[in-house]
Amino acid sequence: MHVSVPPAVQIAVTAALVVWMATGFTRLPGRWLRWKMFCRATFTIVTLTGTKDGRTEPVNVYDHLSPGSFILGPPQLQAIVSHLITSGRYDRIDGHGRVLSERGEQRVEVRDGHVVL
């Protein structure tokens, strides 16, 4: 076996992989998430405040996601907010943030426990 064959194959495979990965960053609709791996994902970045008996405190909804999970869409946000209110932990939850998806960036608000896009 020739010594030059494996390095030539490695170079060809590496070049093909680099080209394939570079085409993954082509322009897709929206300002965010242009890489094909994330183009169908929806991320929510939100700041919430919970009120219980007239006292307010910050609410971290990401503590209520499955371990290792970071994708939080509006339906999942609504489910967590509803759970926190129905469980009696808070009387109401309010806040604001952004939703990043294949459609671009949108504002999101939470008003009295309801997610509004």
Contact map, one row per residue, 1 for C-alpha under 8 A:
111010000000000000000000000000000000000000000000000000000000000000000000000000000000000000000000000000000000000000000
111110000000000000000000000000000000000000000000000000000000000000000000000000000000000000000000000000000000000000000
111111100000000000000000000000000000000000000000000000000000000000000000000000000000000000000000000000000000000000000
011111110000000000000000000000000000000000000000000000000000000000000000000000000000000000000000000000000000000000000
111111111000000000000000000000000000000000000000000000000000000000000000000000000000000000000000000000000000000000000
001111111100000000000000000000000000000000000000000000000000000000000000000000000000000000000000000000000000000000000
001111111110000000000000000000000000000000000000000000000000000000000000000000000000000000000000000000000000000000000
000111111111000000000000000000000000000000000000000000000000000000000000000000000000000000000000000000000000000000000
000011111111100000000000000000000000000000000000000000000000000000000000000000000000000000000000000000000000000000000
000001111111110000000000000000000000000000000000000000000000000000000000000000000000000000000000000000000000000000000
000000111111111000000000000000000000000000000000000000000000000000000000000000000000000000000000000000000000000000000
000000011111111100000000000000000000000000000000000000000000000000000000000000000000000000000000000000000000000000000
000000001111111110000000000000000000000000000000000000000000000000000000000000000000000000000000000000000000000000000
000000000111111111000000000000000000000000000000000000000000000000000000000000000000000000000000000000000000000000000
000000000011111111100000000000000000000000000000000000000000000000000000000000000000000000000000000000000000000000000
000000000001111111110000000000000000000000000000000000000000000000000000000000000000000000000000000000000000000000000
000000000000111111111000000000000000000000000000000000000000000000000000000000000000000000000000000000000000000000000
000000000000011111111100000000000000000000000000000000000000000000000000000000000000000000000000000000000000000000000
000000000000001111111110000000000000000000000000000000000000000000000000000000000000000000000000000000000000000000000
000000000000000111111111000000000000000000000000000000000000000000000000000000000000000000000000000000000000000000000
000000000000000011111111100000000000000000000000000000000000000000000000000000000000000000000000000000000000000000000
000000000000000001111111110000000000000000000000000000000000000000000000000000000000000000000000000000000000000000000
000000000000000000111111110000000000000000000000000000000000000000000000000000000000000000000000000000000000000000000
000000000000000000011111110000000111100000000000000000000000000000000000000000000000000000000000000000000000000000000
000000000000000000001111111000000111000000000000000000000000000000000000000000000000000000000000000000000000000000000
000000000000000000000111111100000110000000000000000000000000000000000000000000000000000000000000000000000000000000000
000000000000000000000000111110000100000000000000000000000000000000000000000000000000000000000000000000000000000000000
000000000000000000000000011111000110001000000000000000000000000000000000000000000000000000000000000001000000000000000
000000000000000000000000001111100100000000000000000000000000000000000000000000000000000000000000000001110000000000000
000000000000000000000000000111111100000000000000000000000000000000000000000000000000000000000000000011111000000000000
000000000000000000000000000011111100000000000000000000000000000000000000000000000000000000000000000000011000000000000
000000000000000000000000000001111100000000000000000000000000000000000000000000000000000000000000000111011000000000000
000000000000000000000000000001111111011010000000000000000000000000000000000000000000000000000000000111000000000000000
000000000000000000000001111111111111011000000000000000000000000000000000000000000000000000000000000001000000000000000
000000000000000000000001110100001111111000000000000000000000000000000000000000000000000000000000000000000000000000000
000000000000000000000001100000001111111100000000000000000000000000000000000000000000000000000000000000000000000000000
000000000000000000000001000000000011111100000000000000000000000000000000000000000000000000000000000000000000000000000
000000000000000000000000000000001111111110000000000000000000000000000000000000000000000000000000000000000000000000000
000000000000000000000000000100001111111110000000000000000000000000000000000000000000000000000000000011000000000000000
000000000000000000000000000000000001111111000000000000000000000000000000000000000000000000000000000011000000000000000
000000000000000000000000000000001000011111100000000000000000000000000010000000000000000000000000000011000000000000000
000000000000000000000000000000000000000111110000000000000000000000000011100000000000000000000000001111000000000000000
000000000000000000000000000000000000000011111000000000000000000000000111100000000000000000000000001110000000000000000
000000000000000000000000000000000000000001111100000000000000000000000011110000000000000000000000111100000000000000000
000000000000000000000000000000000000000000111110000000000000000000000000000000000000000000000000111000000000000000000
000000000000000000000000000000000000000000011111000000000000000000000000000000000000000000000011110000000001000000000
000000000000000000000000000000000000000000001111100000000111000000000000000000000000000000000011100000000000000000000
000000000000000000000000000000000000000000000111110000000111000000000000000000000000000000001111000000000000010000000
000000000000000000000000000000000000000000000011111000011110000000000000000000000000000000001110000000000000000000000
000000000000000000000000000000000000000000000001111100011110000000000000000000000000000001111100000000000000000000000
000000000000000000000000000000000000000000000000111111111000000000000000000000000000000001111000000000000000000000000
000000000000000000000000000000000000000000000000011111110000000000000000000000000000000011110000000000000000000000000
000000000000000000000000000000000000000000000000001111100000000000000000000000000000000000100000000000000000000000000
000000000000000000000000000000000000000000000000001111110000000000000000000000000000000000000000000000000000000000000
000000000000000000000000000000000000000000000000001111111000000000000000000000000000000000000000000000000000000000000
000000000000000000000000000000000000000000000000111101111100000000000000000000000000000000000000000000000000000000000
000000000000000000000000000000000000000000000000111000111110000000000000000000000000000000000000000000000000000000000
000000000000000000000000000000000000000000000011110000011111000000000000000000000000000000000000000000000000000000000
000000000000000000000000000000000000000000000011110000001111100000000000000000000000000000000000000000000000000000000
000000000000000000000000000000000000000000000011000000000111111100000000000000000000000000000000000000000000000000000
000000000000000000000000000000000000000000000000000000000011111110000000000010011000000000000000000000000000000000000
000000000000000000000000000000000000000000000000000000000001111110000100000000000000000000000000000000000000000000000
000000000000000000000000000000000000000000000000000000000001111110000000000000000000000000000000000000000000000000000
000000000000000000000000000000000000000000000000000000000001111111000000000000010000000000000000000000000000000000000
000000000000000000000000000000000000000000000000000000000000111111101100000000000000000000000000000000000000000000000
000000000000000000000000000000000000000000000000000000000000000111111000000000000000000000000000000000000000000000000
000000000000000000000000000000000000000000000000000000000000000011111000000000000000000000000000000000000000000000000
000000000000000000000000000000000000000000000000000000000000000001111100000000000000000000000000000000000000000000000
000000000000000000000000000000000000000000000000000000000000000011111110000000000000000000000000000000000000000000000
000000000000000000000000000000000000000000100000000000000000010010011111000000000000000000000000000000000000000000000
000000000000000000000000000000000000000011110000000000000000000000001111100000000000000000000000000000000000000000000
000000000000000000000000000000000000000001110000000000000000000000000111110110000000000000000000000000000000000000000
000000000000000000000000000000000000000001110000000000000000000000000011111110000000000000000000001000000000000000000
000000000000000000000000000000000000000000010000000000000000000000000001111111000000000000000000001000000000000000100
000000000000000000000000000000000000000000000000000000000000000000000000111111100000000000000000000000000000000000000
000000000000000000000000000000000000000000000000000000000000000000000001111111110000000000000000000000000000000000000
000000000000000000000000000000000000000000000000000000000000100000000001111111111000000000000000000000000000000000100
000000000000000000000000000000000000000000000000000000000000000000000000011111111100000000000000000000000000000011100
000000000000000000000000000000000000000000000000000000000000000000000000001111111110000000000000000000000000000000000
000000000000000000000000000000000000000000000000000000000000100100000000000111111111000000000000000000000000000000000
000000000000000000000000000000000000000000000000000000000000100000000000000011111111100000001000000000000000000011000
000000000000000000000000000000000000000000000000000000000000000000000000000001111111110000000000000000000000000010000
000000000000000000000000000000000000000000000000000000000000000000000000000000111111111000000000000000000000000000000
000000000000000000000000000000000000000000000000000000000000000000000000000000011111111111000000000000000000000000000
000000000000000000000000000000000000000000000000000000000000000000000000000000001111111111111000000000000000000010000
000000000000000000000000000000000000000000000000000000000000000000000000000000000111111110000000000000000000000000000
000000000000000000000000000000000000000000000000000000000000000000000000000000000011111111000000000000000000000000000
000000000000000000000000000000000000000000000000000000000000000000000000000000000001111111100000000000000000000000000
000000000000000000000000000000000000000000000000000100000000000000000000000000000001111111100000000000000000000000000
000000000000000000000000000000000000000000000000011100000000000000000000000000000001101111111000000000000000000000000
000000000000000000000000000000000000000000000000011110000000000000000000000000000000100111111000000000000000000000000
000000000000000000000000000000000000000000000000011100000000000000000000000000000000100001111100000000000000000110000
000000000000000000000000000000000000000000000001111000000000000000000000000000001000100001111110000000000000011110000
000000000000000000000000000000000000000000000001110000000000000000000000000000000000000000011111000000000000111110000
000000000000000000000000000000000000000000000111100000000000000000000000000000000000000000001111100000000000111000000
000000000000000000000000000000000000000000000111000000000000000000000000000000000000000000000111110000000011110000000
000000000000000000000000000000000000000000011110000000000000000000000000000000000000000000000011111000000011100000000
000000000000000000000000000000000000000000011100000000000000000000000000000000000000000000000001111100001111000000000
000000000000000000000000000000000000000001111000000000000000000000000000110000000000000000000000111110001111000000000
000000000000000000000000000000011000000001110000000000000000000000000000000000000000000000000000011111111100000000000
000000000000000000000000000001011000001111100000000000000000000000000000000000000000000000000000001111111000000000000
000000000000000000000000000111011100001111000000000000000000000000000000000000000000000000000000000111110000000000000
000000000000000000000000000011000000000000000000000000000000000000000000000000000000000000000000000111111000000000000
000000000000000000000000000011110000000000000000000000000000000000000000000000000000000000000000000111111100000000000
000000000000000000000000000001110000000000000000000000000000000000000000000000000000000000000000011110111110000000000
000000000000000000000000000000000000000000000000000000000000000000000000000000000000000000000000011100011111000000001
000000000000000000000000000000000000000000000000000000000000000000000000000000000000000000000001111000001111100000001
000000000000000000000000000000000000000000000100000000000000000000000000000000000000000000000001111000000111110000111
000000000000000000000000000000000000000000000000000000000000000000000000000000000000000000000111100000000011111000111
000000000000000000000000000000000000000000000001000000000000000000000000000000000000000000001111000000000001111111110
000000000000000000000000000000000000000000000000000000000000000000000000000000000000000000001110000000000000111111110
000000000000000000000000000000000000000000000000000000000000000000000000000000000000000000011100000000000000011111000
000000000000000000000000000000000000000000000000000000000000000000000000000001001100100000011100000000000000011111100
000000000000000000000000000000000000000000000000000000000000000000000000000001001000000000000000000000000000011111110
000000000000000000000000000000000000000000000000000000000000000000000000010011000000000000000000000000000001111011111
000000000000000000000000000000000000000000000000000000000000000000000000000000000000000000000000000000000001111001111
000000000000000000000000000000000000000000000000000000000000000000000000000000000000000000000000000000000111100000111
